[in-house]
């Protein structure tokens, strides 16, 4: 009997111990997940040319709620470094707006400005260095905080403390008024940033604490429509409406430049909260978004929900690394999660590219697609860590195709901006298709990608005849031809997979047309005037912004834009050795020589390599194709160490909706997709000690890096799932299947890894 009791006690004790360890383990995991937010510094990239959004949002949210500064003059393009609405060097905040771009090269949005104020009501924004000339306030960075899902600042002029957070479609403000003299909220519907200007605005009071309206504008997005609802936690004492500075007597007004003053009856240190819902469809939908997403008035509860969403997304890749690397890595991962932004309401309605209202409960419609940038790295990254999003992106593309008659190029708030060159939605669709993402109309997808290549504009008409694009007829002819060749290769692969062999042959031939621009005498891609005449004079250093044969680049940089056929490019040079000599030269020739009117995107220079512009991003990885992965490793480490820092100017070029950061995320864990649609990731030089990638369906891919260190740049050997792996690339299917990879690093180049022809990327 005693023995039985002892046995039972022992069993229960063991069970209790196991439960304790399980709880500790779960707690540790949750703690690790929570702590990921601590490694994000949203101020990185807000100075210099980063153009990064600063404020509160959630992953892929429609609302980006943050401060808008006074746009200052830059020495090349007026206000270019304020494209997001904020730059770290600014000392003034005009108000808080609900939509922002991040990292783009063109300014727009900053819709629905709200400012908590007191004293004399001002109706026009203050001028630079003169805060008494209008509304707005000075502030200091010492009293400004930002973390994923949260922003706060003290407005010195008004003695107001502001806290901001968001859900997907709702901005939540909390203001503590230290001064209550004539306390009021300004809602300026005329305010716009950069290229944007209001064309039609509307405002009406629904009850003492609820207001509805819209703001239509024209800018980069030629016909942008934002509907909103504002709900306050306290009643408004009175409302005044203005057309610019002319006071209006009506309480429901439609006009071009409306502004509303909402006066409050407050005691000192009173807290006022307001929720601003946005909708692309109607004010009523905006109100529904508030009622569904944030029905309460608990700011901290809303903030916790936002932080939890960020925790979930950031934990898709859990790394072990030195703290500076962790900060840059998780800030980069954070930046990759802003866009594309959801663009439908909780009712499932959205406004399409044809401005009609659609309802599709089958997927989330998205907008803000900087595709010329993001097809290279951001979307391949999504296929690894955000598989649940990929089909929605393709279905959004196809909806846009049906609505506007072509696939998106740079789509913004249901507007096609036609910014940049090529048909960059094609590689994204084909990459998704080839990786097994097919929850959409596949035949329509093929129709759409083929249609892109059969348009009669921008030099595509010459490509269809297997001819070069004449440089004297089409601006940026070389850049366009090279981008077309990349996408045509992608179409050829999709055609082959679908059994369309005539198309496969035709587009394979078109994908080789880049060879027509290679001048053996100079070793560069250059513009042609005829079969026997190049455009002259030719200087591979020269670049003129959107005016020469290249797009935001020069001959040195565009010579390498053949990611779909690197072996073919090597052959043009005459083999590995001359190819390597020229590639070495790219990084060692003088960084000077650019025209005065060169694009500011040509930044982050190592020789003539410009990491600040996306067509360069694959270049260091091209060394692997010629059997010299160690040379690429040196350059990749140099880029990571030099052009990604934990300072406000820690991004060397404009972020371009996440692509600049996607390069770092991928490169830090050790690889990058040179070819955007062949399912191969080329190895570089990992700087993490360990990474666990959650690839979906409860599967993980673990990367363990041995001998990781600042001087250990070179991969010595790799074990994939315990077996020796000698190839200098890894396949997408091996990653998403789950498993493990061990990478051993060293201070000297390996004499075997990745050198054999059979081990090089294809």
Secondary structure, DSSP 8 states (H G I E B T S, - for coil): -HHHHHHHHHHHHHHHHHHHHHHHHHHHHHHHHHHGGGG--TTTTSSTT-----SB--TT-S--BEEE------SSSTTGGGTTS--TT--EE-EEES----S-SS-----SEEEEE-SS---SB-BTTBGGGSB-EE--GGGEEEETTEEEEEETTTTEEEEEEE-SSEEEEEEEES--TT-EEEEESS---TT-EEEEEEEEEEETTEEEEEEEEESSSTTEEEEEEEEESS--SEEEEEETTEEE--SEEEESSEEEEEE----TTEEEEEEEEEESS-HHHHHHHHHHH--S--HHHHHHHHHHHHHHHHTTEEEE--HHHHHHHHHHHHHTTS-SEE---TTSEEE-TTS-EEE-TTS--EE-EEHHHHTTTHHHHHHHH-HHHHHHHHHHHHHHHHHHSS--SEEETTEE---SSS-THHHHHHHHHHTT---S-HHHHHHHHHHHHT-SSTTHHHHTTT----TTTSTTHHHHHHHHHHHHHHHHHHHHHTT-HHHHHHHHHHTTGGGGGEETTTTEE--EEETTEE-SS--TT---TTTSSSSSS-HHHHTT--TT-HHHHHHHHTSHHHHHHHHHHHHHS-S----TT--TT--SEETTEETTSGGGTTGGGGGGGGT-HHHHHHHHHHHHHHHB-SSTT-BSS--GGGHHHHHHHHHHHTEE-SSTTSSEEEE-----SEEEEEEETTEEEEEEEET--TT--EEEEEEETTEEE--SEEEHHHHHT-EEEEEEEESS--SSTTTSGGGS--
